[in-house]
Amino acid sequence: MSLRFMRLEEARTLLGGDAFILLEPEDVIAAKTAEQKEPELWGFDLSSKRIQRGDCRFHAAGVVAHPAGYHVAAIIEEYGTEAPAEGPRIVNQVVVDVNPRGIIRVRTAKGLNGQIWELKPSFLTTAALRRSRRAPDALTETHPHRVVGTTAIFRNDIEFPDTQGMTPTAFVAQSTDSRSIAAVAKLGLLST
């Protein structure tokens, strides 16, 4: 099978500028159509140049410029919501629990190459942070190969036993979780 490469403008001319090419299996398309839920189907939207749901919910995949000068495929989370007039577009958050002795709460998780260390999810929830309208303690760009936007980082000072965590320096030395490492570094916890 040989691929036929086609420029976007050729596809628009052939299919129409507002075409939405369905990517779901036929049985899923039939079920969603029968339930009158066609907007929930995933497809390629010629007008936005993204793979997304027809109702613009959840996330989309598109090609974006990488800071290094080339283009990559990336996930655009909550793309249906408007970007803020000022400031970064925050697409996720990391909460770092820190006890009074400077220990951060961590856990082991399954990684691609076996067990990894990562920050343990905090009891400080997204909903609680939104209600409090608390400003992030730090910001970092998300990994441009994965998600487009900014990560908000919050420090949560809370008491917990030292056995539930480790020092920030020990954590960074053992972890391969880039999001967790970036959060610890951006909060300045490595200098303590």
N, C-alpha and C positions, 0 to 999 in steps of 0.2 A: 504494500500500500504506500503510495507516495502522497505527501502532503501538498495541498494547494495553498500557497501563501497569498493572502489578499489584504490589501490595505483597508483601513477602516472606512474610508470614503467609498471604496468599491462596494463594500458590504452594505453601506447605507443606501447607495444607489440601487443595488440589487434588491434589498429587503425593505427599504424605507427607513427614514431616520429615527423613528420611534419603535423600531423592532425590539422585542424581548425574546431572545432565543432560549427556550426552556432546556435545562440541563438535567432534569429529574428523569428517572426511569418511567416507562410508559404506564406501569401499574399505579405509581404514585400520582402521575398526571391525571389518570382516569379517576382515582379516588378523590383527589382535591376538586376536580371539576364536578363530580357528582355531588359533593358537599357544598358546592359554590364557594370554594376557598382558593380560587386560582391565585389571588395575590400572595398566598403563602408559598408558592412555588419558587424555586431557585432558578436563576437563568443569567444570561449575559445581556446586559442592557446596553444597546448600541449608543444611546444618547449620553450616558454617563461613563461609558467605557469600563464598567465594573461588573463583576459577578456579584449578584445580590439577590435578596428576596424581592418579589414584586411589590410588597407593601413597605419596603424600605426599613424593616426592623432588623435588629441585632447588629450584624456587621456586614461588610462588603470586602471584596478583594479587588485590588487594582494595582496598576504599575505606578510607582512613585520615584522621584529623583532621590538618590542616596547622597548623603553629604560628601562622599568620596568622588562624586561626579558621574556615576553610572546609574542605571535604572534597575529597580528590583520590584518583585511582587511583594505586596504587603497587605495586611489586614487593616481596615479602617473601621474601628469600633464606633457604634452609635452614630453612624454617618448621617442618619436621618435628623439628628438634632442640630440646631444651628450653633455655629462657632461663636464664642463670646466676642463682644465688640472690642474688648481690650483683654490682654493677657493670653496665656497659653490655653490650648484646647486639652483639658485634662481627661484622659480616657481610662485611667485606672489609678489605684492607690496602693501604697504599702504602709503598714503600721508596724513600727518597731517597738516592741515592749522592752523597757529597760528598768531594771530594779535599782534601788538606791546604791548598790555596790558596783554598778556599771556592767552588770551581766545582761546580755540580751537573750530573750527567749527563742529557742530554736527547736527544730525537730528534724528527724530523718524522713526522707521521701524517696520514692522510686524515680530514678532518673533514666536516661537513655542507656547509660553505661553502668547501671547498678545503683546502689544507694547514694544519695547526696544529702548534704545538710542545707536547710533553708530556714528562713524565719518562720516561726510558728504563727499561724493566724491569730490575731488579737481578738479580745472580747470587745474592743472598740470597733463598732460596726460602721459600715458606709452610711447607713441611715442615721446613726448617732452623730457622725461627723457633719452630715448635711444639715441636720436640725440645729446643730450648734453654730453652723456657718464659720467654723474654725478655719483659719488660713493654714495652708500647708507649712510645715517647718522647713521643707526643702522641695525642690523640683528637679527632675531629671528627664531627659528625652527617652522615650521608649526605644527599644531596639528597632532600628529602621527596617530590618528584614522581616519583622513580625507584625508590629502594630505602629500605626502612624499617630503621633500625639505626644503628650507629656504625662509623666507619672507624678502624682502628688505623694509626698513622703511625710508621715506624721510620726512624732515621737510620743509614746505613751508611757509616762513614768508610773510604774505600778509595782507593788511588792509581790514577789514570787520566790520560791526557793532557788538557790544557786544551781541545784541539781537539774533544773529545767532549762538550763542555758549554758552559755560559755562566754568568755570574753570576746569582744569584737575582733581583736587581733587573731585569736585562735580560730574564730569562725571563718574569717576571710582566708586564713591559711588552709582550711579544710574544705570550704564550700566551692562548688562550681556553678552555683546559681547566680547568674549575673544581676538579676533584678534585686536580690537580697543584698549582694555585695555593694551594688550602687547605692542602695538605701542607707546602709551602714556608713559608707564613706561620705555621702552627701550630708548626713547629720553630724559629721565631725567626730564620730565615736572612735575612730582609729587613733586620734591624737591624745586620748585619755589613757 
